[in-house]
Amino acid sequence: ETGVTQTPRHLVMGMTNKKSLKCEQHLGHNAMYWYKQSAKKPLELMFVYSLEERVENNSVPSRFSPECPNSSHLFLHLHTLQPEDSALYLCASSQVLVSGGTYEQYFGPGTRLTVT
Amino acid sequence: GESVGLHLPTLSVQEGDNSIINCAYSNSASDYFIWYKQESGKGPQFIIDIRSNMDKRQGQRVTVLLNKTVKHLSLQIAATQPGDSAVYFCAESPNSGYSTLTFGKGTMLLVSP
């Protein structure tokens, strides 16, 4: 596979369930991101992993827990979610230079999450 | 910058016309700007980017213009095609090792044959 893949593409879960979203990038990048896309709102950055370290956590509730076991894989563990957490969750990756510099992020197709 | 609101701005054009999508940004420290296209059911797709040391950059059928004085970014699409119908997002970022992109609300482009 090429690019950034995400599984599952659709997920329906109850508020008491525990589930995980998976992201894999095949681009050789060293930074990965989780975004939330809700209707009528801009994309919201949730977490950033750069060189496998979490470098950003934008005041995300603890019911969302990221995990980055290596530079190619990123997970978002979900537990006791609320209906307002229903959204499209997007994963992205980019290349980061140690010397600095910002480059484009490549997005996966997203996981459409519905919390009932 | 673009405010969060209930309605997505929509631009309707005829096939073959040129389209211009505008974006205002608020952070004067932003150094890097990027346009994405998002089709229904898909993730955002990179179109073109520009750094603050430039005011214009061209790609295939697309041009991005940056006016740092008024903090304005635009995307021009030449000879718009029905396949260009999508939501277009601008994003800005300060120059950092990893890119913390701040996205605008988006503009829906509708191209009719």
Contacts between the chains, C-beta under 8 A, distances in Angstrom:
chain1	res1	chain2	res2	distance
A	4	B	43	7.5
A	6	B	43	8.0
A	31	B	98	4.7
A	31	B	99	7.8
A	40	B	4	7.5
A	40	B	5	7.4
A	40	B	6	5.7
A	40	B	7	8.0
A	40	B	8	7.5
A	41	B	4	5.8
A	41	B	105	7.6
A	42	B	2	7.2
A	42	B	4	6.5
A	42	B	89	7.7
A	42	B	102	7.9
A	42	B	103	4.6
A	42	B	104	6.1
A	42	B	105	5.1
A	42	B	106	7.2
A	43	B	44	7.5
A	43	B	89	7.1
A	43	B	91	8.0
A	43	B	101	8.0
A	43	B	103	4.2
A	45	B	100	6.4
A	45	B	101	7.1
A	45	B	102	7.8
A	48	B	98	5.7
A	48	B	100	6.7
A	50	B	97	6.4
A	50	B	98	4.1
A	55	B	98	6.2
A	56	B	98	7.7
A	56	B	100	6.4
A	90	B	43	5.4
A	90	B	44	7.3
A	92	B	43	7.8
A	94	B	98	7.0
A	94	B	99	5.8
A	96	B	97	5.0
A	96	B	98	4.9
A	96	B	99	7.9
A	97	B	97	7.0
A	98	B	97	7.3
A	100	B	95	6.8
A	100	B	96	7.1
A	100	B	97	5.2
A	101	B	95	7.0
A	101	B	97	7.3
A	102	B	31	7.1
A	102	B	32	4.4
A	102	B	93	5.2
A	102	B	94	7.9
A	102	B	95	5.4
A	102	B	96	6.2
A	102	B	97	8.0
A	102	B	98	7.8
A	102	B	99	4.2
A	103	B	99	6.5
A	104	B	34	5.7
A	104	B	46	4.7
A	104	B	49	5.6
A	104	B	99	7.7
A	105	B	46	7.6
A	105	B	99	6.2
A	105	B	101	6.4
A	106	B	46	6.5
A	107	B	36	7.7
A	107	B	43	3.5
A	107	B	44	4.7
A	107	B	45	7.2
A	108	B	43	5.2
A	109	B	41	7.5
A	109	B	42	5.6
A	109	B	43	4.9
A	110	B	42	7.8
A	110	B	43	5.2
